[in-house]
Amino acid sequence: MANPTVHSPSADHLPADEVFEMAAELFRVMSAPMRLKIISALCHGEKNVGDLLAHIPTTQPNMSQHLHTLYRAGILGRRRVGVQIYYRIVNEHVVAICRAMCSHVTDETAAVTL
């Protein structure tokens, strides 16, 4: 029997196992709190590394490593202006997932503290 496919406009041609593997990889990339902070900061518009470091306390090499991972995963886009590289969100689905999960955690935490 052939592998069933997931019914989604962008995944109709992929076997279900491959879709689940790709989804798991995306969740793995988003599993680092630092990357969630970066995604959150970029929801308000593109920023360069210096702008991000002003909002997120970490080292420049650590920030660059996380940005590179998010870029390779197709979550971020980038453009060069002189010596500066500006990063932006290119996968709005990831933003929706992050917002939904952070809202859920906030709601659950508030319910526990009541």
N, C-alpha and C positions, 0 to 999 in steps of 0.2 A: 504494500500500500504506500502511496506517495506521501511525503511530508505535507501536512496541512499548511496553508498560508495564513498569515495574519491579515485581516481585512482592514486595510488602511490605504488611502490613496497613494502614499509614498512608499508603501512596503508590500503592495500586492504581488510584486514579482519575486520577493524574497521568501525562502522557507522560514517557517516559524522559529526554528532553532537559531537561525542567523539573526533574525530580528531581536530575539531575546539576548543573544550575545552582544549585539550592538547596543541595546538598551542598558545592559549590565555595564558595559564599558563606559557609557556616558555617565551612569550613576557613580562609577568608580572615580572618574575625573572630578565629579562634583562633590565627592565625599570629603574633601579637605576643607576645613573651616576657612582657611586663608583664601581658597578659591571662591568660596561663597561670599566672602567679604569683597573680593575684587569684582565679582559679578554685580553685587549690590551697588558698589561705588560707580560702576560703569552704566548702571541703569539711568543715571542722571546725565549721561552724555560722555563723549569720548574724553580720555585723559592720557597723559603721558606717564612714565614711571615716576617722575618727581611729584606730579599731582596725586598719584595713588599713594605714594609714600607719605604725603602730608596727611592723608586720611587713615592710613593703615600702618600701624607700627610694625616694621620688620626691616630686614636688611635689603639693600638693593639687589644683591645676587639672588636672594630668596624670592623677592618679588618677580624678578625677571624669569626665574625658573617656572614659577606658577603661571605667569603670563604666557610663556612659551607652550606649556602643557595645554592651557585653554585654547590657544591659537591652533595648535596641532589637532585638537579635538573638534575644531570647527565651531567653537562657541564664540570666539573673538575674531575680529578682523583687525588689521593694522594698516597704517599708512605712515610714510616717512615725510617729515617736513624738516629739511636741513639735517641736523644731527639728532633731532627728536623723533621718536616713534610714538604715534598716538594709537591707542587701542579703543575698540568699540564692540558692543554686542552685535553679533550677526545672527544669532540663533535665539529668536524671541521665545521659542518653546521652552528653552532652558530658564529664561527669566520667569515664565509663568510657573514652571515646576518649583523653582526656588521660592517664589512668593507664596505659593500654596503651602509648601512645607513649612516655611518660617511662620506663616500665619497659624498653621495647625499647632506647631510647637508652642507659640505664644499663647494660643487659646487653651491648650492643655495645661500649660504652666500656671496660667491665671486660675483655671478651675481647681487645680490642686491647692493653691494658696488661699482659696476662699474659705 
